[in-house]
Amino acid sequence: MDAEIIAIGSEMLTPARVDTNSLYLTAELNKLGVEVVAKCVVGDDCGRLADAVRLAMSRSAILILSGGLGPPKMT
């Protein structure tokens, strides 16, 4: 079974943050026999997030969204 991970947050697109959540989720999914076939980071933009979710859902059986360090600033 395939999975994809989308990390959400504009702060994740700066050098100040490292996406350790995706690394942890990948390791745990692999232990369950699930292969993570794609990961991406999407900033705080509803349209871009919706596009990324639609694409991931068309390709993989499992989609995990991760992120949210504070109130959203979605545009």
C-alpha positions in Angstrom: 0.0 0.0 0.0 1.2 3.5 -0.9 1.1 6.7 1.2 1.9 10.3 0.8 2.6 13.0 3.3 1.9 16.7 3.0 3.5 19.0 5.5 1.6 22.3 5.8 2.9 25.7 6.8 4.9 28.5 5.3 7.3 28.3 8.1 8.3 24.9 6.8 9.6 26.5 3.6 12.3 28.5 5.5 15.7 27.3 6.6 14.6 27.9 10.2 12.5 24.7 10.3 13.2 21.1 9.5 10.3 18.8 8.7 11.0 16.1 11.3 7.3 15.0 11.5 7.5 13.5 8.0 10.6 11.6 8.9 8.9 10.1 11.9 5.7 9.3 10.0 7.6 7.6 7.2 9.5 5.4 9.7 6.2 4.4 11.5 4.4 3.7 8.2 7.4 1.6 6.9 7.1 -0.5 10.1 3.5 -1.2 9.1 4.6 -2.2 5.6 3.3 1.0 4.0 5.6 2.6 1.5 5.7 6.4 1.4 6.0 7.3 -2.2 5.9 11.1 -2.0 6.3 13.9 0.4 5.7 17.6 -0.1 5.6 20.9 1.8 2.9 23.4 1.1 2.8 26.9 2.5 -0.3 28.6 4.0 -2.3 28.9 0.8 -5.7 27.2 0.4 -5.6 26.8 -3.3 -2.1 25.2 -3.4 -3.0 22.9 -0.5 -6.3 21.9 -2.2 -4.3 21.1 -5.4 -1.7 19.1 -3.5 -4.4 17.1 -1.7 -6.3 16.3 -4.9 -3.2 15.1 -6.6 -2.1 13.0 -3.7 -5.5 11.4 -3.3 -5.5 10.5 -7.0 -2.2 8.6 -6.6 -2.2 7.0 -3.1 -4.4 5.0 -0.8 -3.2 6.9 2.3 -2.7 10.6 2.7 -1.4 12.2 5.9 -1.4 15.9 6.5 0.9 17.3 9.1 1.6 20.8 10.4 0.3 23.6 12.3 2.5 25.5 14.7 -0.1 28.1 15.4 -3.2 29.9 13.9 -3.4 29.5 10.2 -2.7 32.5 7.9 -4.4 30.9 4.9 -4.8 33.2 1.9 
